[in-house]
Amino acid sequence: MSYNINKKGYYGKFGGAFIPEMLYPNVEELRQNYLKVMAEPEFKKEFNQLLKDYVGRPSPLYFAKRLSEKYNTKIYLKREDLNHTGAHKINNTIGQILMAMRLGKTRIIAETGAGQHGVATATVCALMGLECIVYMGDIDIARQAPNVARMKMLGAEVRPALSGSRTLKDATNEAIRDWINNPVNTHYIIGSVVGPHPYPDMVARFQSVVSEEIQWQLKEQEGSSKPDYVVACIGGGSNAAGVYYHYLDDEDVKLIAVEAAGKGVDSGASAATSVLGKEGIIHGSKTLLMQTKDGQITEPYSISAGLDYPGVGPMHAHLYKSGRAEFISITDDDAMTAGLEMCKLEGIIPAIETSHALAVFDKKQFNKNDIVVVSLSGRGDKDLDTYINHFKL
């Protein structure tokens, strides 16, 4: 079985492009061109140059000595928090802005939850001199104020989503509405491995630089390019897609996806899609999503603004259903505790999204010689208010 996308834009039975007719020309233009453009030597050269000189790649693969001692296993952290803008999101926005420019687009829209993708999009728009509009849920605007300020400083317009749960799902809805109304000059930079084909595959390919680096970095440090486990937090799933990508079809490498259980999987305030989700269609693709018996999408919840999405990207739906990846759900409290532990043991303040992934060590036993690579997907500056309120700091 292959875990990569097929020619029709599906991972197993998940994926596809379920879109309004108005969007068909945009999505089709992208589908016909994205692989050709990405294969162009000039595109590759510009993309790699910007990743090196602007983003600061390669990001280090850091052996977390004290964390490893505590959990009696070998823990490596892929330091995506050290990228320019503070998360993995910039890898994809650099790629997509270059793609948009080659397709002649002059106006960029994006959605954002935790604000990291919004900041990364505003950053590349400033870099290239393009108009930028970011849609963000009203609730997320309040809880991620530093990132909102960053986007505005970078010249982006931040538009609040005031419908539904006023979080990531609703920001995505607003961005899609905008795209329908401005189909000719606008490119929608989707921030995760979600949306209609070719977005999940395109975003995964731009993020795959992460696992590409891990292969040679681990070879240098451990003499083998293959870890025993790769661990990542998962909302839509872009950092997970990037860190898994080169290991997808290598079943010697076990994949662990960590979801947000919120206040508990059965509490009614959760975003644990693998447990609570059923097959359905959201934002243009067939995947697993949380929904009522009659198919209405239920509101997700997580203390982390980047993980409270009611679905999961189609790649990850396939990884879950096929059994290729193990899915673990982590509560708010466990994630926050793991985040604080990382601060005190390694001197690294992680994003709360990443803290969910770190909480896996309390839930699962690893062997002493296991090599466990964790995607440290973002830094915690944006979450300081949440940490302060949670721990009464």
N, C-alpha and C positions, 0 to 999 in steps of 0.2 A: 504493500500500500504506500502511495506517495502522500506526503502531508503538504506538498506545495499546491499551488493553484493549477487548474487545468485550462485548456484552451478556451473553454466557454466561460471562464471567470468564476469557477466554483472550487471550493475546498470540500471534497466529498459532496454532500448535498447542500452545503451552505455557501452563500455568496450571491452571484448574479447582479443584475441591475434592474431594480423595480422602481421606475422613475416616471414622473409626469411627462407627457409628450413634449412639453415646452423645453425640458432639459435634455431631450434626446440628442440634439445636435452637439451640445457642449460635451456630454459624456462620451459620445461616439468619436468626436474629434480627439479627445484625450486618449481613448482606447486605441485608436488607429495609430497614434503617434508616440505614445509614451516609451515603448520599448526601443523604437527607432532612435528617438532623441537621446535616450539614456546610453545607447550604444555608440553615439557619435564621439570620436576622439576629442573633439573640441569641448563638448559638454563634460565629458569625464575629467578632462584636464582642469576646467574651470571649477567644477564641483569639488574635486580633490584639493585644489589649491586653496579654496575658501575654507574647507574643513580644516586644513593645516594652519593657515595663516590668520584666519578670522575666528574660527571656533576654538582652535587650540588642540586639535586632535594630533596624535592618538591620545585618548584619555587613559590614565594609568590603570593597570590591573594591580590592585594593592592587596597584599597579604595581611589580613586583619589578625595580628598575633594574639592580642588579649582576648578578642572574641573567640578565636579558635581554641585558645586554652580553656576558656570557660565551658565551651560546648564539646570539647574533645574531638574536634574534626578540623579539616583544613578549609578555612573560609577566605575566599578571595572576593574583593569588592571591585566591580567595574565602575570606575569613578565618573559617571556621566554628569554628576553634580559639578564637576570642574569645567565643563564646557562653558563657553560664553553664553550668557543668559541663564545659566544655572540648572539645565536639565538636558535630557536627550532630544527634546522637541526641535532644537535648532538644526539637527541633521536633516530632518525632513523638510523644514521650511526653506533651507538653502536649496535643496534639490527642486522643490516645487516652484520657487520664484524663478529659477533658471528655466524650468519647463514653461511657465506662464509667459515669460518674455519671448521664448522661441515660438510660442503660439500666437504672439502678437497681442497679448492681454495687457491692459493698462490700469486695471482696477482690481484690487485684491480684497476678498472677504474671508473671514475665518470665524470659527466658534471657539470658545474657550471655557473651561470649568475652573481649574485651579489657577488659570491665568498664565501658566508657563508657555502654552502654545500661542496664546495671544501676544505675549511679550516677544516670543521668537518670530512670529509673523510680522509684528510691528517693526522689529529689528531689521529683518531682511527687506522690508518695504522702504525703510529709511535708507538702507544701504544702496538700494537700486532706484530710489526716487519714484516709487509708485504709490498711488492712493491706497489707503488701508482702512477698512472698517471691520471692527471686531465685535461680534455679538456675544454677550455674557449674561448669564442669569442674574437677576436682581439680587438674589440671596448671595451668590458667589461674589458679586461686586462688593458687597458689604464685608464678607469674610476674607477677601483677598485684596484688600485696599492697596498694599504696596505695589502689587502687580498692575492694578488699574492705573496708578500714578505713573509707573514705568511706561505703559502703553501710550499714555497721553504725552509724556515727555518725548517719546519716539515719534510723535506726529500722527498717531492713529486716532480714529474716532471710536469710542467705546459706546455701543448701543445696548441698553438693558433689555433683556427678555422678561416680560412681565406676565406671561401666561403660565399655566400649569404649575409645576413645582418651582419655577423660576430658577432652574439650575441648568446643567449641561445639555440635557435633552432638549429643553426649550430654546436654548441658544442655537442649537443645531437646526431646529425647526425654522427659526427666524432667518438664519443664514441661507437655508434652502429657498425660502420665500424671496429673499433678496435676489438670489441667483436666477430664479424664474423670471423676475422682473427686469433683470439686466443681463440677458444671456450672451450678448455679442462681445462686450469689452471686458467682462469680469471672469476672473478665475477664482474658484473657491479652494483655498488651501485647507483641506480637511486635516485635522491634527492627529487622527488615530487610524488604526487599521479597520475602519468602519466605512459605511457609505456604499454607493454602487460601484461595481467593477468599472474601471480598473483601480479605484482608490486603495482598497485593502492591499493589493499586490504592490502598487507603486510606493505606498508609504513603507511597507515592509522592506522593499528593496533599498530605499533611501536609508532606513534604519539599520540595514544589515551590516553596515560598516562596523557596528558594535561587535557582533560575533566574529566578523572577519579579523578584527584586531585581537580578540580573545584567543583565537587559534594560535597566532604566533607569539603572543605575550605569555601564554601558558606553556608553550613549548620551551621558551627561554627559561622560565622559572621552575617548571616541573619535569621537563623532558618529554612531555606529551601534550598534544594540542587538544586533547579531549578531557573535559572534566567528567566527574561521575554524575553531578547534578548541576542544572542551571535553574536558578530561582528568580522569579520576577513578580512584582505586583501587577495586577491586571484590572483595568477598567474597560476601556475600549480595547487596549492591548498593544499600543505601539512600542513601548519599551520592551515588552515581552517578545514581540515579533522580532525586534532587532537583535536581542540577545540569544533567541532560539535559532535564528534563521539558518545559519550554516550547520546546525546540528539536527534540523528537523527530521531528516531521513536516516539519521544515525542512531539506532535504537540502543546503542551502548550508553548513550548520554541520556539520562533521565531528566524530564522537564517537569518543573513544579510551578504552577500558577497560583498566586495568592490573591484571593478576592476579599472585598470588604463585607464582613458580616454585620457591620453597623452595631446596633444594640443587641444583636443575636439573630441567627438565621430565621427563627420563628417569631421574632418580635413584631413583625410588621414594619420595622425600620431597618432595612438591610439592602445591600446591593450584591448579594451572592447569587449571581445569574446562573451558575452551573447547577445549584441546588434548586433554585426557585423558578428558573426559566423554562419556557417551552418554545418549540419552533414557531417562528413568526417573522414578520417583515418590519424592519425599522430603518428609517433613513436610507432606503434604497437597496438594502440587501436582506437576504433570508438568513436568519441566525437564531440563536437562543436569546429570548428576552422575557422579562418579568411581565406577566399580563394576567388579567382576570379571565374567568371562564369564557366570557364572550369576546375576548381578544383585545380589550382595552388595556393600554400599557399602564402598569402600576408604578407609582412613584418610588424611586430608589432613595436610599439614605446612606450616607457615610460621613464620618467626621472629616474625611478627606475629600476636598472638592474635586479632585481628579479621578476618584473611583466611583462616584455616585451616578453611574450611567446604568440604565435599566437593561441594557443588552451587553453583548461582547462581540468583538470582531469575528467574522465568519471563519478565519483561520483557527481561532481559539475554540469556537464552537465545535469544529471538526476535531481538534486535538482532544477535546473533552469527550466527545461522543465515541471516538475511536479508541479511547483509553491511552493514547500516546502521551498525554500530559496528566499529571495528578493535580487536582484542584483542591485547595485548602482555603477555608473561610476563616478570617481573623476579625475579631471584634474591635471596636474603637479602643476600648481600654487596653487590650493586649497590644495593639499597634502602638499606642502612646507609650506604654511601658518599654517596649522594644526600642522605640526611638530614643528615649531618654538613656537607656542602657548603652546604645551606640555612642551617644555624646560622652558618657562617662568612661567607657572602655577604650574608645578609639579617637576621641577628640574630633568627631565628625557629627554635625547636626544635620540629620537627614530630613528630607521632605516627609510629610505624614504618609504619602502614598508609599514611599520606600519603606517606611517603618512597618507597614503591613507585611512586606516580604521578609523583613528581619525577624518578625515574630514567629516565623516558621521553626526556628531553632528550639523554641519552647514546646512545640507541638509534635516534632518529628525527631526521631533518633537517627543520627548519622554515624557511620563507622569512623574509627580513628584516622584511617588513611584515605577516607573519601575526600575528593576535591570538590568543594561546593562553590560555584561562582554565583554571586548575587548581583543583580543589576541595581546599582545605587543610582536610581533614575533621576534624582533631583535633590537640590540642597534645601534646607529647612528655613531659610530666611523668610520666605513668604508665609510660613506657618507659625511664626513666633507668637502671635496673638493667641492662636489656638493652644499652643504649648503652655503659655503663661496662664491662660484661663483654666486649663485642665489640671495643671499641677500647682496652681496658686503660687506661681513663682514671684 
